[in-house]
């Protein structure tokens, strides 16, 4: 029974409120696209942290398991044996690295929507997966999930023994783990949900009142059809189409073209800024269309009420420049890391567009580079836009703010206007190079006057501004 995401969300609303209703989620190919174990293995090989002998051993075990010649527990035992004698903290740290480089960008936006719907209903949310906690915990933290039911490896004195703790969280073991959890937390399984992609999870699907198959394998799809279970395929991640690849490639290639088309306006009028305004406006509109971005903007009038201003935004995605260009439209410049200046085609185009490049590794040079920005704001009435986090976040959580934007606003005597971008990572998260269509939700907060700020109380003001971002995003402060 094919269902849309909106229909699944309606089912959640109809289920009733309260913590006695659980939402159990499988991890691989359900919350994330692909397999976390594969991401781990790829990173271990890339960093030279797995010997050829251990790789051959794991590859052989994986082949046997995938062809049905080895059970899951035996497969995990082979993996655990390879880890014998290694310190647990090494794998915890490695799990964080893998999350940032591979997994964070693979989280399905559709899964985030399901989680949020369950959270709003006060349901108890848990990941129940055959993977280990080292694969799951960073993602669970990103998604705000407190409970993890998974396969455990034996630890003694902080070191792996090479043994697994039975039963593993697979098949019947997954059902047992969920039932034990339900007994401990007074969960009503008959009112609860389980989302998964695999027929291996049939025991738990049969144990809950609301089985949900997402991105199902072929066998589970057939079972779901026979039993009239809801089926939903998430399209926001996974292998991109050729069209998406081509369109993404055109996004930044269009920037120099748009500027070149409008360059004659400079020659005819003698006004470079008018030419840049026209070129950047054309580019942001065309780039938005190529990326499949539509916009829902709250507080849009704050973009125009006080100019010039320092516009600051939270940096989630490589499409953020497109979003900012689409919002600000004219009479602004940006600040970016010096490495961008060396990018072919795009670097020279941005330099022509009067973007300021700073060396983030050299604080004194970075401060010197700010002087032309302040001058342009005071003399030419230009606004400036930058990301106070300094770099893209790996997930959606707000990073620590640097002080540059706030110093500029104080020196120029202009307000700060916060632009809160809720979901740019849905289109192109960090680590991904292909833009996916998305409706971008933006909240523009009221201008914050800086004329009475002093260096003495600057840290407090930065904290207050960052808190406005956190409140608007509905996030807790990870920096505390």
N, C-alpha and C positions, 0 to 999 in steps of 0.2 A: 504494500500500500504506500505509494509514493506520497511524501509529505514535504511541504516547503518549510523553511526555517520559521517563517511566521506562524505556520500551523503548529509546529512543535512548541513555540513560545506560548501560543494560546492554550495548548494542553497543560502547560505548567501552571498557568493562571487558574485553570479549571480544577487543579488537583487539591486546592485548599492550602491554607497556611499552616506553619508550625514545624518545629524541629523533629517531630516524629516521622515526617516524610523525608526520606533520604534521596539524594541524587548521586548515584555511583557512576564514575566515569572511568573507562579504560583509558590508557595513556597513548600508546603508539597507534597512529592512524585514526585516533578519535579526538584527542585534545591537540595532537600535533600531526603534521603531515610527515609520513615516513616513520623510520624506526630509530629510537634513541640508541639502541645497541650498535647499530650500523654507524651512527655519528661518533660514538665512543671509539669504535674500531678504526675509523678513518683518521681521527685525530691522533690516536696512539701510533698509528703507522707514520703519519705525517711528521710527528715529533720524535720518531725513533724510539718510542717507549715500549715497543713490543719486538721481541726477538723473532727471527724467521721460524724457529722451532715452535714457539708459542702461537704464532700466527697460523702455521700449518695445522697445529692441534685444534685450534678453534675453528678453522675453516672446515676441517674434516667433520668435527662435531656438528657444525651448522648444516652441512650437506646431509648428514645422516638424519638430523632432526627434521629438516624440510621435506625429506623423502619418506618419513615415517619409519625409519630404521632405528630411531633412538627416541626415547621418551623425553619429555621436557625436563624432568628432574635429573636424568642422566646428562642431558645437555648442559644444564646449569652447573652440575658437578664438575664437568670438564672445564668450564669457564672459571669456577671457583678454585680449582686446582692450580690454574695458571697464576692466580693471585696469591698463592700461598707465600707467607713470609713478608708480604708487602704491608706497609703502614696504612691504616685506614685513612688518615688525614690526607695522604697523597691523592687518594681517589676522591675524597670530598673536594679538594681544591681542583682536581682535574674535571670533576663534574661541573664546577662553576665555569671553567674555561669552555667546555663543550657547549654548555647552555648558551653562553654569550656568542660563540662563533657559529653554532649550528642550530640550536633548538629554539632560542627565543624568537627568531624570525619565522619559525615553522608552526607556531601556535595558530590554530584556526581562529579567525575573527568570529566565525559562527559559533565555535565552542565558547568563546568569551561571552557572546550574547546569551547562550544557554545558561552559563554559570551565573551571569548577572540576574537573569530571570528567576532562577532558583534562590539566589541570595535575597532578592526582594520579597520572596514568599516566606523567608525565614527557614528554608529547608536546610537540613544537614548535608554538607557536601563532602565527598571523599573520593580520592583516586584509588581504584583497586586494579592492580596491574601485576603482571608476571615479572616486570622489570625490577631492578634494585633501587634503593633509595638514592643512590648516587646519580642515577639517571633522572630521577623524578623530582627530588627536593627543590632544586633551583626553580623549576617551572611551577611547582606548587606554590612557592613563595611569590612568584610573579603574579600568579592567578588568584592569590588570596585563599588557597585551600589549606586547611589546617590538618586534615586527616589523610594519611597515606597507608594503604594496605598493600604490601608488596612482598616480593621474595627476599628473605633475609639471609645474609652470609654470616658465618660464625666468626666472632672476633674474640681474641684473648690478648689482654694487655696492649690493646690498640693495634694489633696485627692480625691479618687474615690467617686463619688456620688451614684454609683450603677446603673446608667443609661447608655444606649448606644446612640451614635450619629447616627441618621438615615440619609440616608439609609446605611445598612451594605454592605460591599464589597463582595457580594455573588450573584451568578446568574446574574440577570439583573443589580443588583447594581454594580457588577464588570465591566460589559459593560459600564455602565454610568460613572463610575470612569475613565475608560480608554478613553472614548470619551471626557470627560471634560479635561483630561490631554492633549489629542491630540489637542484640540482647543487652550489651553493655550500655547503649545509649537510648534504649527504649524506642527503637525505630520500628515502624509498622511496614514490614516488607511488602504487604499487599497494596500499600499506597505509594510505594517508592519507585524510582526510575533507575534504569541502568542503560548507559550508552556504550556501545561497542561496535567494532568492525568485524569481529572474528567469530566463526562458528565454534572455536575452542571455548568460547564463553557461554555456550548454550545452557549449562547448568544454572548460572546466575540469571540469565535472561528468563528462564522458566520460573525462577524463584521470586521475581518482583512482579508487582501489579502493572507496571508500565515499562515493558521492554522497548528499547529504542535502538534501531540499527542505523549507524551512520557510516558512510563510506564502506559498505559491507563487501567482504570477499564473495566470490561467486556462490560458494556453498551456503553462506549465511543469507545471501539474497534470495536463494531458492526457498530456504526454510521460512524466511520472513514472508514471502509471497504466499506460501501455503497456510501460514498461521495468521495472515493479515496483520502483521506487525508493521508499524510505521518505518519507512525507509527514507533516509535523507542523505544526499551526496553533497558534501561541501566542495565548492569550486574555487575558493579563494587562495588555495595553496596547491602544491604539487607541480606537475610538469606544465610549463606555460605553452600557449599556442604560438605558432609562427607569427601570427598577427600581433600578439602581445610583445614578442621579441622585437619585431620591426617597429612597432609604435613607440616602444621605450627608447630604442636607438635614435628615433627621430626627435625625441623631446628636447635633448640638449643640443642636438645638431641644428635645430631650428633657431636657437638663440642667436648665433652670428648672422644667420640669414635674415632674421627679423630686424636686427640692428642695421644690417647692410641696406635693406629695403628702405629704411627710414633715414639713412645717413644724408641723402640729398636735401632733406629739410634743414639740416644744419647749414649746408652751403647756401641755400636760398634765403634763409631767415637770419643766419648768423647766431642762432640760438641752439647750442648743442643740447641743452636740457630738454627742449621741446621734442627734438629728434629722439632722444633717449626715452622720454616718456611714451612716445608713440611706439617705438620698437619694443620696449619691455611690456607694454600693454598687449600688443599683438602676440608676443611670444607666450605670455602667461595664459592668454585665452586659448591659443592653439595647443599649447602643451597640456592644458587641462583636458581639452577634448581628446588629445592623443592618449593620455593616461586613463581616460574614462573617469575623471574626477568631477563630481557635482558638489555643490556647497550648501550647507545650512549654517547661516551666520547669525548669531545672537549678539546684539549690541554693536551692530555695524556702524551706527552713527558716531561711536567713539573713535573710529578711524579718522574722522574728519573734524571733530570738534576742536582739537588743539594741535595745530601744526605750526612750526616744526615740532617734532617729538622724537623720543627714543622709543621705538617699538621693540619689545622683547617677546620672544616666543619659545616654547618648549620644543626641543629638537628630537623628533622621532624617526625621521625618514629622509631619504634623498629627494623626495618630491616636495619637501618643505619650501625650497626656493620658488617652486611653481605656485604653491599656495600663497606665499607671502606676496609674490608679484601680482597675483589675482586679486588680493585684498587691498594692497596699498596703491596700486595702479600708477602713481606719478609722484614726482618730486621726492624721491628717496634714494639713498645709497645703502650699501651693505658692508659688513666687515666679515672677512673669511680668513681661514688659515692660509699661510703663505704657499703651502703645497698646491693649492688649487691654481695658483698663478702659472704653474708649470704644465697644467693639463693641456693637451693639444686642442686647438680650436676654441674650446670653452674658456680657457685661461685668458688668452688675448681679448676675447669678446667681453669678458667681465672687466678686464682692465680698461678697455675702451669705455665701458659703462660706469667708470669712476668708482669701482668697488675698491675698498681699502683692504690690503692683505697684510696680516700681522704674523710675526714669528712667535708662536706660543711658547717656544722653548727659551726665548730671550725676553725677559720681562721689561728691561729698559728700552729695547727697540720697540716692543709692543706699545709702551706708553708714548714713545715719540711718534709712532704712527697714528695715534689718536688725535694729535694736534690738528691735522688738516680736517678731520671730521668735525671737530668743534668749530673750526673756522667756517666750514661750509654751512653749518647749521646757523651760525650767527650772522654771516654775511649774505648767504645765498638762500636762506630759508629752507634748506634741505632737511628732511628727516633722515634718521638712520635706523636700520633694523639689524638686530643680531640676537643670537641665542646665548643667554647667560650661562647655560650648562657647558658651553664650549665645544661639545661633541655630541653626536647622536647617542641616545640611550639604547641599551640592548633590548629592552622591552618597552613598556609604556610608563614605567615609574620615573618620576621627576628626579633628576640628579641635583647635585649641589650647584649653587649659583656662584659664578665668579663676579668680580667687582667692576670689570671694565665698563659695562653698559651704564652702571650707576654713576661712575666717575664722569663719564661723558655728559650725562644728563645734568649733573651738578655744575660742571664747568660751562656748559652751554646755556644754563638757566632755562631748561625746557622740561616738560613733564615726561614721565614714563607711561607708556600705554601697554598693558599686558595683553598679548594675544595668546589665548589658550587653545591649542589644537588638540582635540580629544583623541583622534583615531587615524592620524596619518600613517601609522605603522600598518594599517590594514592594506594600504596600497603597496608600499615598498619598505619593509622593515630593514633594519641594519643587517648586513650580511646577504641581502637579496638584491639582485640587479634588474629585476623585471617589475614594472609597475602593473598593478592590478586595479581594475575599476573599483571605486569606493565613493560613498557619499561622505564627504569630509565635514565633520561637525566642529565649529569654531565658536568660541565665546570671547568677545572683545570686552575687557573690563574697563571701567571708567579711568580716565587719566589720573595719574598720581603726581601731584605737584612736588617739586624738589627744591623750590627756592629757599626753604628754611632748613634744609638738610645741612649737616656739618659732618666733617670727617669723623668727629668723635662719636656720633650716633649712627654712622653709616651701616655698620653691621646689623644694628637693630632694624633699620629700614629695609635692608636686603632680606632679612628674615621675614619681615611682615609681607613683603611683596611675594616672596616664594610661597608663603602660607596661603596667599590668595590663589595662586596656581593650584596648590594641593587641594584646597577646599573646592575649587571649581572642578577639578578632576576626580574628586571623591577619593583621594588617597591619603594614607597616613604618612608621616614624615619618617622616611627610612634613614635620614641623616642623624636622628637623635640618638 
